[in-house]
Amino acid sequence: MANMFEQYAADREAGQKKTEEAVVADTTADEKRTTLSLSLTVSDKKALKMTAAERGTTIAAIIHEWVQEYLEEVDE
């Protein structure tokens, strides 16, 4: 019988690799990055993390996308 944690470990490793690739892709942007401290509800943070994981990206990339969409709307 295989170790009951083997599949979990394999899934976790695959997820970690996907996240690392997304972070590397996100940090290749031409613009300089800065840190922003943000207070969210626990459920909002969880929702953002889940969305980022589903998209294979980072929370920072999602927020950046939202800011760009907002700026496009404002400019219209």
FISE-6898 format. One record per atom (N, C-alpha, C, CB): residue number from 1; atom name; x, z, y. Coordinates in Angstrom, 2 decimals, padded with zeros to 5 digits. Each point is the difference from the previous one (the first is absolute). Glycine has a CB too. Layout:
! residues N
{NUM, "CA", {X, Z, Y}}
...
//
This chain:
! residues 76
{1, "N", {000.85, 000.00, -001.18}}
{1, "CA", {-000.85, 000.00, 001.18}}
{1, "C", {000.89, 000.00, 001.24}}
{1, "CB", {-001.85, 001.23, -001.24}}
{2, "N", {001.53, -002.07, 002.19}}
{2, "CA", {000.77, -000.08, 001.24}}
{2, "C", {-000.28, 001.22, 000.87}}
{2, "CB", {-000.05, -002.52, -000.11}}
{3, "N", {001.01, 002.83, 000.92}}
{3, "CA", {-000.15, 001.09, 000.94}}
{3, "C", {-001.20, -000.29, 000.90}}
{3, "CB", {002.49, 000.48, -000.06}}
{4, "N", {-003.37, 000.49, 000.24}}
{4, "CA", {-001.22, -000.23, 000.78}}
{4, "C", {000.29, -000.26, 001.48}}
{4, "CB", {-001.21, 001.46, -001.61}}
{5, "N", {002.41, -001.18, 002.05}}
{5, "CA", {000.35, -000.21, 001.40}}
{5, "C", {000.71, -001.33, 000.24}}
{5, "CB", {000.15, 002.46, 000.25}}
{6, "N", {000.17, -003.20, -001.32}}
{6, "CA", {000.73, -001.25, 000.15}}
{6, "C", {-000.75, -001.01, 000.86}}
{6, "CB", {001.05, 000.42, -002.21}}
{7, "N", {-002.35, -000.60, 001.95}}
{7, "CA", {-000.78, -000.97, 000.78}}
{7, "C", {-000.11, 000.46, 001.45}}
{7, "CB", {-001.29, -000.64, -002.06}}
{8, "N", {001.09, 001.93, 002.26}}
{8, "CA", {-000.06, 000.54, 001.36}}
{8, "C", {001.32, -000.27, 000.72}}
{8, "CB", {-001.63, 001.78, -000.74}}
{9, "N", {002.73, -001.52, 000.07}}
{9, "CA", {001.32, -000.20, 000.61}}
{9, "C", {000.23, -001.47, 000.32}}
{9, "CB", {000.88, 001.99, -001.26}}
{10, "N", {-001.28, -002.88, 000.36}}
{10, "CA", {000.17, -001.43, 000.23}}
{10, "C", {-000.86, -000.45, 001.19}}
{10, "CB", {000.49, -000.35, -002.45}}
{11, "N", {-001.73, 000.82, 002.51}}
{11, "CA", {-000.88, -000.34, 001.12}}
{11, "C", {000.55, 000.54, 001.31}}
{11, "CB", {-001.96, 000.02, -001.55}}
{12, "N", {002.45, 001.19, 001.51}}
{12, "CA", {000.58, 000.62, 001.20}}
{12, "C", {001.22, -000.77, 000.48}}
{12, "CB", {-000.84, 002.24, -000.77}}
{13, "N", {001.69, -002.65, -000.16}}
{13, "CA", {001.20, -000.75, 000.35}}
{13, "C", {-000.37, -001.36, 000.60}}
{13, "CB", {001.26, 001.16, -001.85}}
{14, "N", {-002.25, -001.82, 001.27}}
{14, "CA", {-000.44, -001.30, 000.53}}
{14, "C", {-000.58, 000.17, 001.40}}
{14, "CB", {-000.47, -000.81, -002.33}}
{15, "N", {-000.30, 001.87, 002.53}}
{15, "CA", {-000.56, 000.28, 001.32}}
{15, "C", {001.07, 000.31, 001.02}}
{15, "CB", {-002.04, 000.84, -001.11}}
{16, "N", {003.04, -000.10, 000.70}}
{16, "CA", {001.11, 000.34, 000.89}}
{16, "C", {000.76, -001.25, 000.41}}
{16, "CB", {000.20, 002.24, -001.08}}
{17, "N", {000.04, -003.13, 000.12}}
{17, "CA", {000.72, -001.24, 000.30}}
{17, "C", {-000.81, -000.85, 000.99}}
{17, "CB", {001.09, 000.05, -002.29}}
{18, "N", {-002.39, -000.13, 002.09}}
{18, "CA", {-000.87, -000.77, 000.88}}
{18, "C", {000.04, 000.58, 001.42}}
{18, "CB", {-001.50, -000.59, -001.95}}
{19, "N", {001.46, 001.90, 002.04}}
{19, "CA", {000.05, 000.67, 001.31}}
{19, "C", {001.35, -000.25, 000.68}}
{19, "CB", {-001.60, 001.76, -000.84}}
{20, "N", {002.68, -001.65, 000.09}}
{20, "CA", {001.33, -000.23, 000.57}}
{20, "C", {000.13, -001.43, 000.52}}
{20, "CB", {000.96, 001.70, -001.57}}
{21, "N", {-001.49, -002.66, 000.82}}
{21, "CA", {000.05, -001.39, 000.44}}
{21, "C", {-000.80, -000.18, 001.29}}
{21, "CB", {000.26, -000.76, -002.38}}
{22, "N", {-001.40, 001.42, 002.48}}
{22, "CA", {-000.83, -000.10, 001.20}}
{22, "C", {000.71, 000.63, 001.19}}
{22, "CB", {-002.07, 000.05, -001.40}}
{23, "N", {002.74, 001.07, 001.18}}
{23, "CA", {000.72, 000.67, 001.08}}
{23, "C", {001.14, -000.87, 000.49}}
{23, "CB", {-000.62, 002.24, -000.95}}
{24, "N", {001.35, -002.84, 000.03}}
{24, "CA", {001.10, -000.88, 000.37}}
{24, "C", {-000.53, -001.18, 000.80}}
{24, "CB", {001.30, 000.69, -002.04}}
{25, "N", {-002.40, -001.29, 001.59}}
{25, "CA", {-000.60, -001.13, 000.71}}
{25, "C", {-000.47, 000.44, 001.38}}
{25, "CB", {-000.71, -001.03, -002.18}}
{26, "N", {000.17, 002.24, 002.28}}
{26, "CA", {-000.52, 000.50, 001.27}}
{26, "C", {001.12, 000.30, 000.99}}
{26, "CB", {-001.95, 000.95, -001.23}}
{27, "N", {003.12, -000.57, 000.74}}
{27, "CA", {001.10, 000.36, 000.90}}
{27, "C", {000.81, -001.20, 000.45}}
{27, "CB", {000.10, 002.19, -001.12}}
{28, "N", {-000.45, -003.38, 000.66}}
{28, "CA", {000.74, -001.18, 000.40}}
{28, "C", {-000.56, -000.61, 001.29}}
{28, "CB", {000.54, -000.42, -002.40}}
{29, "N", {-001.52, 001.07, 002.99}}
{29, "CA", {-000.58, -000.51, 001.25}}
{29, "C", {001.06, 000.00, 001.10}}
{29, "CB", {-002.29, 000.86, -000.68}}
{30, "N", {002.12, -001.77, 001.63}}
{30, "CA", {000.97, -000.14, 001.09}}
{30, "C", {-000.08, 001.14, 001.00}}
{30, "CB", {-000.13, -002.44, -000.29}}
{31, "N", {-001.02, 003.07, 000.41}}
{31, "CA", {-000.18, 001.04, 001.00}}
{31, "C", {000.62, 001.31, -000.45}}
{31, "CB", {-002.10, -001.11, 000.75}}
{32, "N", {002.63, 001.85, 000.22}}
{32, "CA", {000.56, 001.32, -000.28}}
{32, "C", {-001.14, 000.95, -000.34}}
{32, "CB", {001.96, -000.42, 001.56}}
{33, "N", {-001.74, 001.30, -002.50}}
{33, "CA", {-001.01, 000.95, -000.45}}
{33, "C", {000.21, 001.36, 000.66}}
{33, "CB", {-000.18, -001.21, -002.19}}
{34, "N", {-000.90, 001.95, 002.32}}
{34, "CA", {000.05, 001.37, 000.50}}
{34, "C", {-000.91, 000.85, -000.87}}
{34, "CB", {000.50, -000.78, 002.37}}
{35, "N", {-000.36, 002.08, -002.28}}
{35, "CA", {-000.81, 000.92, -000.79}}
{35, "C", {-001.14, 000.54, 000.85}}
{35, "CB", {002.00, 000.61, -001.39}}
{36, "N", {-003.17, -000.51, 000.78}}
{36, "CA", {-001.19, 000.52, 000.66}}
{36, "C", {-000.57, 001.12, -000.85}}
{36, "CB", {-000.49, -002.25, 001.09}}
{37, "N", {000.30, 003.41, -000.51}}
{37, "CA", {-000.65, 001.09, -000.71}}
{37, "C", {-001.50, -000.12, 000.24}}
{37, "CB", {002.04, 001.53, 000.23}}
{38, "N", {-002.80, -001.47, -001.30}}
{38, "CA", {-001.43, -000.23, 000.07}}
{38, "C", {-000.71, 001.03, -000.85}}
{38, "CB", {000.36, -002.46, 000.39}}
{39, "N", {-001.37, 003.08, 000.17}}
{39, "CA", {-000.78, 000.99, -000.73}}
{39, "C", {-001.28, -000.67, -000.52}}
{39, "CB", {000.95, 001.90, 001.42}}
{40, "N", {-001.12, -001.89, -002.73}}
{40, "CA", {-001.17, -000.59, -000.64}}
{40, "C", {-000.68, 001.02, -000.90}}
{40, "CB", {001.07, -002.28, 000.08}}
{41, "N", {-002.31, 002.00, -000.43}}
{41, "CA", {-000.63, 000.83, -001.01}}
{41, "C", {000.64, -000.32, -001.34}}
{41, "CB", {-002.19, 000.09, 001.30}}
{42, "N", {002.08, 000.83, -002.21}}
{42, "CA", {000.57, -000.20, -001.33}}
{42, "C", {-000.65, -001.23, -000.65}}
{42, "CB", {000.45, 002.48, -000.23}}
{43, "N", {-001.75, -002.63, 000.41}}
{43, "CA", {-000.69, -001.14, -000.62}}
{43, "C", {000.41, -001.33, 000.64}}
{43, "CB", {-001.92, 001.50, -000.54}}
{44, "N", {002.16, -001.50, 001.86}}
{44, "CA", {000.47, -001.23, 000.65}}
{44, "C", {001.38, -000.40, -000.51}}
{44, "CB", {-001.35, 000.59, 002.04}}
{45, "N", {002.24, 000.40, -002.18}}
{45, "CA", {001.34, -000.29, -000.50}}
{45, "C", {-000.06, -000.53, -001.43}}
{45, "CB", {000.95, 001.79, 001.48}}
{46, "N", {-001.79, -001.17, -002.29}}
{46, "CA", {-000.14, -000.45, -001.38}}
{46, "C", {-000.53, -001.43, -000.04}}
{46, "CB", {-000.41, 002.37, -000.74}}
{47, "N", {-000.57, -002.68, 001.59}}
{47, "CA", {-000.56, -001.35, 000.04}}
{47, "C", {001.05, -001.02, 000.43}}
{47, "CB", {-002.24, 000.96, 000.53}}
{48, "N", {003.05, -000.60, 000.45}}
{48, "CA", {001.07, -000.90, 000.45}}
{48, "C", {001.04, -000.23, -001.10}}
{48, "CB", {-000.36, 000.80, 002.35}}
{49, "N", {000.73, 000.27, -003.04}}
{49, "CA", {000.98, -000.13, -001.07}}
{49, "C", {-000.54, -000.87, -001.13}}
{49, "CB", {000.92, 002.25, 000.59}}
{50, "N", {-002.19, -002.07, -000.93}}
{50, "CA", {-000.61, -000.79, -001.07}}
{50, "C", {-000.08, -001.47, 000.41}}
{50, "CB", {-001.33, 002.01, -000.74}}
{51, "N", {000.94, -002.26, 001.98}}
{51, "CA", {-000.08, -001.38, 000.49}}
{51, "C", {001.37, -000.65, -000.02}}
{51, "CB", {-001.96, 000.62, 001.44}}
{52, "N", {002.96, 000.09, -000.98}}
{52, "CA", {001.36, -000.54, 000.01}}
{52, "C", {000.47, -000.29, -001.43}}
{52, "CB", {000.50, 001.28, 002.12}}
{53, "N", {-000.77, -000.38, -003.03}}
{53, "CA", {000.41, -000.20, -001.39}}
{53, "C", {-000.71, -001.21, -000.61}}
{53, "CB", {000.41, 002.47, -000.23}}
{54, "N", {-001.70, -002.61, 000.50}}
{54, "CA", {-000.76, -001.14, -000.53}}
{54, "C", {000.54, -001.32, 000.54}}
{54, "CB", {-002.02, 001.47, -000.19}}
{55, "N", {002.44, -001.47, 001.46}}
{55, "CA", {000.52, -001.22, 000.62}}
{55, "C", {001.49, -000.21, -000.28}}
{55, "CB", {-001.73, 000.26, 001.78}}
{56, "N", {002.37, 000.74, -002.36}}
{56, "CA", {001.43, -000.10, -000.26}}
{56, "C", {000.81, 000.01, 001.28}}
{56, "CB", {-000.51, -001.27, -002.07}}
{57, "N", {000.09, 002.08, 003.02}}
{57, "CA", {000.67, 000.07, 001.29}}
{57, "C", {000.13, 001.45, 000.43}}
{57, "CB", {-000.88, -002.28, 000.63}}
{58, "N", {001.17, 002.49, 000.64}}
{58, "CA", {000.16, 001.36, 000.52}}
{58, "C", {-001.11, 000.32, 001.00}}
{58, "CB", {002.49, -000.15, -000.33}}
{59, "N", {-002.67, 001.43, 000.58}}
{59, "CA", {-000.96, 000.42, 001.02}}
{59, "C", {000.43, -000.55, 001.35}}
{59, "CB", {-000.54, 002.10, -001.30}}
{60, "N", {001.82, -002.09, 001.58}}
{60, "CA", {000.50, -000.52, 001.28}}
{60, "C", {-000.37, -001.47, 000.16}}
{60, "CB", {001.90, 001.63, -000.08}}
{61, "N", {-001.79, -002.41, -000.99}}
{61, "CA", {-000.35, -001.42, 000.08}}
{61, "C", {-001.48, -000.20, 000.26}}
{61, "CB", {001.89, -000.53, -001.55}}
{62, "N", {-002.72, 001.36, 000.94}}
{62, "CA", {-001.45, -000.09, 000.23}}
{62, "C", {-000.33, 000.34, 001.45}}
{62, "CB", {-000.43, 000.61, -002.41}}
{63, "N", {001.00, 000.46, 002.92}}
{63, "CA", {-000.25, 000.38, 001.39}}
{63, "C", {000.50, -001.08, 000.94}}
{63, "CB", {000.17, 002.43, -000.61}}
{64, "N", {000.99, -003.01, 000.33}}
{64, "CA", {000.53, -001.08, 000.82}}
{64, "C", {-000.98, -001.18, 000.02}}
{64, "CB", {002.37, 000.72, -000.55}}
{65, "N", {-002.91, -001.05, -000.61}}
{65, "CA", {-000.98, -001.09, -000.10}}
{65, "C", {-001.23, 000.31, 000.86}}
{65, "CB", {000.80, -000.52, -002.33}}
{66, "N", {-001.28, 001.76, 002.28}}
{66, "CA", {-001.17, 000.39, 000.79}}
{66, "C", {000.28, -000.10, 001.49}}
{66, "CB", {-000.72, 001.52, -001.85}}
{67, "N", {001.90, -001.08, 002.26}}
{67, "CA", {000.36, -000.07, 001.42}}
{67, "C", {000.03, -001.46, 000.45}}
{67, "CB", {001.35, 002.13, -000.20}}
{68, "N", {-000.76, -003.01, -000.61}}
{68, "CA", {000.07, -001.41, 000.35}}
{68, "C", {-001.41, -000.60, 000.11}}
{68, "CB", {002.23, -000.17, -001.15}}
{69, "N", {-003.10, 000.51, 000.20}}
{69, "CA", {-001.38, -000.50, 000.04}}
{69, "C", {-000.72, 000.49, 001.26}}
{69, "CB", {-000.06, -000.05, -002.52}}
{70, "N", {000.27, 001.33, 002.86}}
{70, "CA", {-000.63, 000.56, 001.19}}
{70, "C", {000.50, -000.70, 001.26}}
{70, "CB", {-000.21, 002.21, -001.17}}
{71, "N", {001.51, -002.43, 001.25}}
{71, "CA", {000.56, -000.66, 001.18}}
{71, "C", {-000.52, -001.43, 000.14}}
{71, "CB", {002.04, 001.43, -000.22}}
{72, "N", {-002.23, -002.12, -000.90}}
{72, "CA", {-000.56, -001.35, 000.04}}
{72, "C", {-001.44, 000.03, 000.54}}
{72, "CB", {001.47, -000.67, -001.94}}
{73, "N", {-002.25, 001.67, 001.50}}
{73, "CA", {-001.38, 000.13, 000.47}}
{73, "C", {-000.04, 000.29, 001.50}}
{73, "CB", {-000.69, 000.82, -002.27}}
{74, "N", {001.56, 000.04, 002.73}}
{74, "CA", {000.04, 000.39, 001.41}}
{74, "C", {000.41, -001.19, 000.87}}
{74, "CB", {000.57, 002.37, -000.67}}
{75, "N", {000.34, -003.19, 000.17}}
{75, "CA", {000.49, -001.15, 000.75}}
{75, "C", {-001.03, -001.13, 000.12}}
{75, "CB", {002.28, 000.60, -000.78}}
{76, "N", {-003.30, -000.58, -000.07}}
{76, "CA", {-000.99, -001.09, 000.02}}
{76, "C", {-000.92, 000.09, 001.19}}
{76, "CB", {000.09, -000.08, -002.45}}
//
